[in-house]
C-alpha cells in the first residue's frame, strides 16, 4: 500500500486501523469533485492480488456485497485495482465490534441490551437473505462467516454486519496457508464441507445470541472443522435455569444440527426474541456501550478484525482521548427475577475515564431515553423533578404519596425509564426503581420494588436487590443485607442506604399520610 503521505487514487489515507493476513484496513477520505467522505479502505495483500482466481472471486463477492443497502449492513461503496493493489472501500463505523464488548463486560449482557443487538442483527440477515434484484428475482446473499468480530456496534447504537462475501475469500487464502481458519462459529454443515446457506447464518446467529445472553460461548473453541463438527454433535453448554423457557427453546432450536430444524428465517427469530425480551432501543444501547467500553475501543470499528486475523494498530494519544459523552441507561426489560439471578462478573469491566474517591457516588444526571420503537412492558409515568402525582385508581385503601430524594450523581430509572433530577414523586401504585452508582470500575446497582401496603393505611413495602450484594442501613441503623424483602415504611421521613466496599447509594423516603 502507498505510504501515508501519498494519495491512493481518489483516496487520501489518514491512518492504519488494522493489519491482518489478507491485507490492511485504513481510515481514508474519498475526495472526488469537491466531495469528501470518510471510508474504511481495505487493501488486499499483493501475494493474493497477483493470483487471477483470487482477484476474480474478490470482484464477484465485492460486487455482490455492494448491492446490499440496509441500515444494519456495512455499506460497500467501491472496489477495484489500483497501482497493483486490489481494494475495497466500505462504510467507516465509529464504535466497536461485539467481540470487544464481550471482552469488556466478561459476563452476560443485560437482557434488553442483548435483545436489541440480536434483533438488529436479524434485520441485517433478513435483508440479505431475502434480497431481490431489480427485476424482482430472488438474489439472496449468505454471509457464511458470521461472528462477534464482524458485528459492529456504532456509537449511536446501530448494529451493523460487516464482511459479506469474505467467507469464500478467506477459505481460498487459508488453502494456501495465508490465514488461520476461524471455526468457533462454523455451522455443522460447513464443518462437514458443505456450502453455507441461510440456515448456516441462522446457526451462527444462535451461537452469538447464546453467548451474549449467557456470557460464555455455546461450545468450546475448536481447532479444526472436524473438531467443530464433533463438538456441535456433542451439544451446547447448559443454559441458565432461570432463563425464560421460551428463550431457551428458541436458542436450542437455532442450534439444531439439522438445518431444516432451525427457524426458517432471521425475521422469525427477531419476532420471537422481541416478544420474550423487549429490546431496549438504539439510544439505550448507545448509552450502555459508552458506559461499558474504554474510549480507545469505541473510536473505530474496523471490519474483518477476526475474519482476517486482524491485529488492531495502537491509536495515537490524541485519538485515544476522544471520549464519548458518559451516559448510562440499562433497560432491564426481561423481568425482575432474571435480573436478580445474574452472576456477578468474574472481573470488573474496563474503566472509562478517571475514577473517583471511594465515597457515595453516582452517574451523571444526563440520561438517554429509549427509542419509541421499543417501549417497556409497563408504560412509565410522566415524572419530572417537580411533577405531580397521577390520580389513584379506585380502591378501598388510598396509598400515601411517596417522594424519594436520591443522593447526587445517582442514575435513576423508574419502570425502566430514565428520570432526570434527584427528586421523584411516585405514582400511587406499585413501581420499580433502579439506581446505579458512578463507579467506573464496578458500579453498585440497586433495584427496588415498591408497593402500597393495605395495613397500616398509608404504609408502603419495599423489596431490595443489588449487584453486588450490599449492606442496608435504615435511618442510620443496620437493617440486614440484600436481597431483602417486605421492608415496611410507615408514614414519615426515612433514610435508606446501600453500602458495599466504600460505595454507597443513599436515598431519603418521604411518606406522607394520604387523605381518604
N, C-alpha and C positions, 0 to 999 in steps of 0.2 A: 504494500500500500504506500502511496506517496507520503513524504514526511508531513508533519503537522503544519508547516508553514506554507505548503503548496495547495493549490486547488485541485480538486478531483472532478473534472468536467464542470458541471453546474453546481457542484457541492463544495462548500468551504468547511474543512474539517476543524472541529472545535477541540475535541479531546477523545482519547481512547476510553471506552466504557468497559469493555471486557475482551478477553482473548481466549480462544479455545482451539480444539483440534481441527475444526473445519474452517476457521477464519477468525476475523476480528470484527468487533462492533464499535462504531464510532458515533459520538454525537456530532452531527453535521447540520449545516444550514443549506437548504436548497435555495439558490439565488438565480432567478430567471426572469428577465424582463421587468425588473423592479419588484418582483415578488420574492419574499423570503419566508421560509418555513423550516422550523427545526425538525429533523428526522433522525431515526436510528439507521445508520448506514452499515450494512453487513458486507464485508469483503471476503470472498472465498479464497482460500489458500491457492497459490499458483500451482502447487503439486496436484491439486484436484481440478483446477480450472483448465489445465492442459489436457485433460482426458475428455475426448469428444463425447463419450457416453454419459459422463457426469454433467457436462455442460448442457447436453440435450435434456436430460432429466431435470436439471435445475431450472431450465427455461420453462418446461412444461408445468412443473409444480409452482413456480413463481407466477406464471400466467393464471393458473387456476386459483391460487390464493388471492391474487389481485381482484378477482371477481367477487369476493366476499366483502360485503359492505354492511356492517352491523355495529351498533354501539359497543357490543361486548366482544368484538373481534379486533385484534390489532390490524389496522389497515396497511396493505402493501401498496405503495404509491408508484414504484418504478423498479425496473430491473434491467440488466444489460451487461455489457462487457466494455471496459474502457482501460486503455493502457495495459492490457494483458490481465486485468483484474475483473472477474465476474462479481457483480454487486447486486444488492437488494436494498432498496430504500423503504423503510417501514415507519409507521407512526411511532413517535417518541412519547413514552408514557412516564410521567413523573410519579414515582411511587416505589413500590417494592413488589417482589413476587411472593406467592403464597408460601413457598418454601422458607423464605426468610421470616415470615410472620410466625410460622410454626416453630422455627428455631428460637424465636424471641419469647414466645408465650410458654413453650415447654409444657403443654397440657391442653385439655380440650378448650376450644373456643366457646364463648357464650352461645347458647342455642340459637338466639335470634341472629347473631353475627354469622354463625356457621350456615344458617338457613339462607341468609342474604347472599353469601358467596356462592352456595350451591345453585340457588335459583338463577342468579345472573349467568353462571356458567352454563346452566341448562339452556338459557336463551341463545347463547352463542352456538352451542351444538345443534340446537333445533334449527336455527337459521342455516347452518352449514349442511346439515343432513337433508333438509327439505328444499334446498335451493333449486330454482328453475331458471333456465336460460331465457333469453329474450323471446324465443318462440314458444315458451311455455312448457318445454320438455324438461323433465326432471334431470338435474345435473348436480346431485348432492355431492358434497365433499366430506370425506372422512379424515379426521385428524390423525389417528393412528399412533400418536406418541404423547398422549395427554399425561401430565404430571404437575405437581405443585410448582415446579420451576418455570413452566410456561403459562401459568395463571397469574397475570399481572394485576396488581391492586393499585389503582390510581389514588392520588391524594384527595380527589373529590369523591371517593367511594365507589368508583366504577370498577367492575371486574372485567378484564379483557383477556381473551385467549389468544396466545401467540403460537407461532411455529406451525401453522397449517402447511402440509406438504413436505415437511422436513424429515418425516419418518423414513421415506424411501431413500432420501439423500444420505441420511445418517447410516442406514443399513449398507448402502453402497460403499461409503467411506470406511465403515467398520470392516467390510470384507477385505479391504487392503490393509487393515491394521491401523488406520488413521485415528479412529475414535473408539473409545471404550464403550461397550454396549450399556444400555440402561434397561434393566429388567424388572424393577420392583412394580411398575405399573403396567406390565405387559399382560394382555389377556391370555387365557389358556390357549385359545385357537392360534394366536400369533406365536406363542411359545412353541406350538406344535408345528410351526412352519406355514400356516395358512395366512392368507391376506387379511389385512384389517378391514373391518366393516363398521357400520354404525353401532352394532351390538358390542364391538370391541371398545368403542369410545364409551358406551354405557358402563361397561365393566370397569374401565379406568376411572370414570366418574364415581362409581361406587366405592372404589378404593380411596379416592380423595375424600369423599363425604365421610367414610368410616374414620379416616384419620383426623379430620377437623372436629368431628363430633365427640370422639373418644380421647384424642390427644396422643394416640400411638398408631403406627401402621397396622393395617389388617393382617399383613403377612411379614415374616422376616425377610430381610433383603437377600435375594438370590444372587448367585454369581454367574449364572448362565441361563439360557432359555429352558434347558432341560430341568434345572433346579426350580425355575419359576413355575413350570408346569406341575412338577411334583408337589410343590408347596401349595399351589392352588387346589390340587386334588385333596390335600390333607384338610382343607377348610381354614377359614379365617379365625382369628382370635375371638374369644368370647366378648360379647357386647355387655355393657353395664346393665345390671338387673333393673336399675331404676330408670333406664331409658324407656320412653314410651314404646309400647309393644308394636304400634303401627310403624314407627320409625325403624325398629329392629327388623321387622318383616320386610320393609322396603329395602334396607341395606343388604339383607341376605339375598333377596331376590335379584338385586342388581349385580351381586357377586356369584350368581349361578354359573356352574361350569359350562352348561349348555347355552349358547347364545339365544336360542329360541325361548328359554325360560326367563330371560331378563325382561324388564319393562320395554315396551315396544318403542318408546321414544323418550327423548330428554324432556319433552313437554309433559309427559305423564309423571315423570319424577318431580318436576317443578311444581305441578299441581298438588301432588301428594305431600311433598315437603312443606309447601305453603300452608296446607290445611293442618298438618300435625304441629308445626312450629312456625308461626308467622314471622317472616323476615323483618329485620329492623329498619330497612331503607338505606339508601346510599349515604345520607348525611350522618347517621349513627355509625355506619361502617367507617366512614372517613374519620370520625372522632375517635373510634376505637384504634384505628391504625396510628393516629397521631400520638395516642397515649402509649401504645404497646411497642412501637418501633423506635430505635435510635434515629436521630435526624440523618445521620450518614447513610442509613439503609433506605430512606424514603426519598432520596433525591432523584434517582432514576432507576427505572426497572428495565433492565436490558433483556430483550427476548433471547431465548436459546441458552440461558445460563447453564442449565444442566444438560439439555439435549445435545449441546455442542461441547460438553465438558469445559464450559467457560469458567475461567477464574477471574473474579472481579478485580479491576485495577484500582488501587487505593486512590480515593479522591483527594484533591488538594485541600489545604487547611481552610481556604476561603469557602470552597463549595461545601465542605463538611459542616460548616456553621450556618448554613441556610436552614434555620429551624422552622418547622411548621408552627402555626399558632396552636398552643396547647389547649386542647379540648378533651373532654371525656364524657361519653354517653354510653351506658351499657343497657341495651334494651332487652332485658331478660324476659322473653315473651313465651317461654315454654312451660311455665308453672313453677310454683314455689318449691315443691318437693324436689324436683330435678335440680334446681339451682343449689339447694341446701346440701345435696348429696355430692356436689363436685369435690373431687380430691384436691387438696392443696397442692400447688405446683412444687415439683421437686427442686426447682431453683427459681429465684425471683426473675422477672423479666428485666431486660437490659434497661438502664436508666435513660431518661430523656431529659437532657439539660442538667442543671445543678441540683443537688439535694438540699433539703432544709434541715435545721436542727431538730432533734427529737423532741417534739412538743406537739400540742394539739394542732393538727394541720388539716388542710382540705384542698379542694380544687378550685380553679378559677370560677367565678360566677358566670362566665360566658359559657353557654352551652348551645348545642345544636339540636334542632327539632327534627324528629324522624320524618322521613318523606311521607307525603299524603297517601302514596300508593300502598303503604303497608301500615295501617293504623293498628294500635294494640287491640287486644281482645275486648277490653273494657274501656270505653271512651274516658279520657281523663277530664276531670272537672276544670272549668276555667278558673285558674288560680294565679294570682299575681301577688306581689308583696302586700298590697293593700286591698285585695279583693274581698268581696263579701261572701256570704255563705249561701249555697243553693238551698231552696226550701226543702224541708224534710218530707219524706213520703208519709202517708197516713199510717200511724202506729199507736199502739197502746202506751208505749214509752217513747218520750221525746228525748233523744240523746242530747247531751250538752255539747255546745260548740267546743271545738278543741283547737287551740292555737299552739303551734310548735315554732320555737325560735332556735335556729341552728347556729353553732359557732361559726365564725368567719372562715371562708375558704373551704367550705364543705360542698361537694357536688351533690345535688338533690334531684331525685326523680320521684314523682307521685303518680302511681298507677302507670309506670313505665314512661311517663312524660317528663322531660326536664323542666325544672322550676327555677326561675330567676329570683334572686334576693335571698334573704335569711329568714323571713317570717312567712309561715304557711298557715292558713286557716282551713282546716279540713272540712270536708262535707260531712253531713250528719248520717254517715253510713260507713260500712267497712272500707278501709283504704290500705293501700300498700305503699310504704315509704322506703326508699333506698337511699343510703348515704354513703359517700366514698371519700376517704381522706386523701390528701395530696402528698403522698409519699411516693416519689417516682420509682424507688426500688421495689417496694412491697406495700401497696396501699391496703388500708383496712376498709373492708366493705361490710356494712350493716344493713340488714333488711328487717323491717318492722311491719307486722300485720296488726293493724289497729281496728278494733270493733267496739261498737257501743255495747255496754253491759246492761241487762234488764234490772239488776239489783246490786247496789242501791241505785235509785234513779239518778241519772246524770253521770254515772261512772263509765269508764272505758277499760277494756282489757288489751293487753299487748303481748304478742309473740315475737321473740327476737332471735335472729340468726346472724352470724357474722363469719366472714372469711378473712383471716384465720379466726379461730375461737378467741374470745376476749373476756376480760373481767367486767362485770356490771356493777356500777355504783348508782344507787338511788338516794337522792338527797344527801350525798356525801358518804353514805354507808354501803359496805359491800352487800351485794344482792345476788351473788352467785356468778355463774359463767354462762356464756352462750353454748348451745341453744337453750333458751328459757321460754316457757310458755305460761300463759294465764297470769301475767303480771297485771294487777288491778290498780287503777288510778282513780281515787275519789276526787270530787271537785276541789280545786285548789291549784297551787303552783308547785311543780316538781322539777327537780334537776336530775337528768339521766345521762350517764356517761358510759362509754365502752372503751376500755383500755387494753393495749397489748404492746409490750416491748417499747414503751415510750411514746407510742402513737395513741391518739385519743380522738374519738368522735363524741362531742358533747352537745346536748340539746336541752332546752327548757320546755316543759309541757305545761301549758296554762289551760286548765279545765274549769270552765265556769258553769254553774248550775243553769240548766235550761228552764225556760218557763213552759208550763204545760199548755 
